[in-house]
């Protein structure tokens, strides 16, 4: 697959310690994008899915895989293969996309359902510079949604992802 870069210990591309793959090539070219070097589909370099999986699995502290961009859905089949490996090892998978969930499930993007089937959380929608927010959890702009993909596919409609309460296991049930 064609990638721009990887980050082995990201803490900003989803919860926990993440292995992030920045795919190369993006048709959206959002004004103000923080990764404009990923837009050109001929840029970056080739990396085998197996090579990326080896890097992903090399750190036992990694909580999940994040596929970002560029646009991961431009390489949906390859991204789905890598995501499947991550999920087989018990890791969660987040995918950032400039497409909306509705366009992906409508079949407008080839291979989208294959990648969605391996995705736990989808951050969807284009980056909108006028709605840029540093307070938007795991998002660049407030129009983007955090979507629980398995629950959304089962419900036939968008189900927002809810951040788990990290202290929930410390609360004792009332007697």
C-alpha distance (Angstrom), angle and dihedral (degrees) to the residues before:
residue distance angle dihedral
X1 . . .
X2 3.79 . .
X3 3.80 114.1 .
X4 3.78 138.0 172.5
X5 3.79 97.2 -153.4
X6 3.79 147.9 -43.5
X7 3.80 131.8 -125.4
X8 3.78 115.9 -154.8
X9 3.81 102.1 -163.3
X10 3.79 108.2 30.4
X11 3.80 119.7 162.9
X12 3.82 96.7 176.4
X13 3.83 102.5 59.4
X14 3.81 96.7 70.0
X15 3.79 135.1 -37.3
X16 3.78 122.7 -41.5
X17 3.78 128.0 1.4
X18 3.80 109.3 -28.1
X19 3.77 140.8 -170.7
X20 3.80 105.2 -139.2
X21 3.79 125.3 -161.5
X22 3.80 116.2 -163.5
X23 3.79 106.1 -154.7
X24 3.78 120.0 -147.6
X25 3.79 122.1 -120.5
X26 3.80 128.8 43.6
X27 3.80 128.7 -172.1
X28 3.83 93.5 -168.2
X29 3.81 98.3 67.0
X30 3.80 91.7 -173.6
X31 3.81 113.3 -155.6
X32 3.80 108.2 -108.9
X33 3.82 93.6 20.6
X34 3.81 111.0 167.0
X35 3.84 90.7 -143.0
X36 3.83 104.8 47.6
X37 3.82 90.4 147.7
X38 3.82 87.6 69.6
X39 3.83 94.9 60.7
X40 3.82 98.7 84.2
X41 3.83 108.2 81.9
X42 3.82 89.3 -153.3
X43 3.81 93.2 55.2
X44 3.78 128.2 87.0
X45 3.79 120.4 35.4
X46 3.78 141.7 -81.6
X47 3.80 119.3 -94.3
X48 3.77 127.1 178.6
X49 3.80 116.4 -122.3
X50 3.81 88.2 -127.6
X51 3.82 91.2 54.5
X52 3.81 90.8 51.1
X53 3.81 91.1 46.8
X54 3.79 90.2 52.7
X55 3.82 90.5 53.1
X56 3.81 91.0 45.0
X57 3.79 93.1 52.6
X58 3.80 96.5 41.2
X59 3.81 94.0 85.9
X60 3.83 113.3 62.6
X61 3.82 89.7 -162.0
X62 3.81 93.8 63.2
X63 3.81 111.9 117.2
X64 3.78 99.2 -170.4
X65 3.77 154.6 -17.8
X66 3.79 122.8 -101.7
X67 3.80 120.8 -163.8
X68 3.79 111.1 -160.2
X69 3.73 135.5 153.6
X70 2.75 157.7 67.4
X71 3.78 88.5 1.2
X72 3.83 117.2 -47.7
X73 3.81 91.8 -162.6
X74 3.82 89.6 65.0
X75 3.82 84.4 69.4
X76 3.79 97.3 30.9
X77 3.82 97.6 149.4
X78 3.81 94.7 51.7
X79 3.80 92.4 42.5
X80 3.82 90.0 49.3
X81 3.83 90.2 53.3
X82 3.80 91.9 52.0
X83 3.81 91.7 44.3
X84 3.81 90.8 51.0
X85 3.81 90.2 54.5
X86 3.81 90.3 50.2
X87 3.79 93.0 49.4
X88 3.82 92.1 46.8
X89 3.82 86.4 59.0
X90 3.81 92.1 50.4
X91 3.79 97.0 -102.4
X92 3.79 122.7 136.5
X93 3.80 121.1 -123.9
X94 3.78 127.6 -139.6
X95 3.81 122.5 -174.5
X96 3.80 126.6 -165.3
X97 3.81 116.5 -154.5
X98 3.79 139.8 169.7
X99 3.80 88.9 -144.2
X100 3.78 121.3 87.1
X101 3.78 120.3 -115.7
X102 3.81 89.0 -117.1
X103 3.81 92.7 57.8
X104 3.80 91.4 47.5
X105 3.81 95.5 51.6
X106 3.81 91.2 42.4
X107 3.80 88.8 67.3
X108 3.80 96.2 -113.5
X109 3.81 92.0 129.1
X110 3.83 118.1 57.3
X111 3.80 112.7 -120.2
X112 3.80 93.9 7.7
X113 3.80 95.6 128.1
X114 3.80 91.1 51.9
X115 3.81 90.5 57.4
X116 3.81 94.3 39.6
X117 3.82 88.8 55.0
X118 3.83 87.8 61.7
X119 3.83 95.9 42.6
X120 3.79 126.2 98.7
X121 3.81 98.5 -177.9
X122 3.79 128.0 18.6
X123 3.80 120.8 -161.8
X124 3.79 100.2 -158.9
X125 3.77 139.6 -172.9
X126 3.76 135.2 49.2
X127 3.78 121.7 -67.9
X128 3.82 106.8 -101.5
X129 3.77 111.2 -159.1
X130 3.83 93.5 -156.0
X131 3.82 88.5 57.5
X132 3.81 96.3 44.9
X133 3.78 111.2 142.5
X134 3.78 133.2 175.8
X135 3.81 87.2 -162.2
X136 3.83 94.3 59.6
X137 3.80 102.7 105.4
X138 3.84 110.3 -117.8
X139 3.82 90.6 -18.6
X140 3.79 135.9 100.6
X141 3.80 97.5 -145.9
X142 3.79 133.7 21.4
X143 3.83 94.8 -117.7
X144 3.80 90.2 67.7
X145 3.80 117.1 95.3
X146 3.80 133.1 -144.9
X147 3.81 103.7 -137.9
X148 3.80 128.6 -167.9
X149 3.80 96.2 -138.5
X150 3.84 101.6 -167.5
X151 3.82 91.5 49.4
X152 3.82 91.8 43.5
X153 3.81 93.1 51.3
X154 3.82 90.4 48.5
X155 3.82 93.2 47.2
X156 3.80 96.4 43.1
X157 3.79 90.0 -128.8
X158 3.79 139.2 68.8
X159 3.80 114.0 -72.0
X160 3.81 112.5 -170.6
X161 3.80 118.0 -126.4
X162 3.77 112.6 -114.9
X163 3.76 119.5 -151.5
X164 3.80 109.1 -121.0
X165 3.77 116.0 -118.3
X166 3.83 104.2 -109.9
X167 3.80 90.4 -154.6
X168 3.81 96.7 48.9
X169 3.80 93.7 101.5
X170 3.84 90.2 56.5
X171 3.81 93.7 59.5
X172 3.76 113.9 96.3
X173 3.79 116.9 -141.9
X174 3.79 114.4 -111.9
X175 3.79 115.8 -107.1
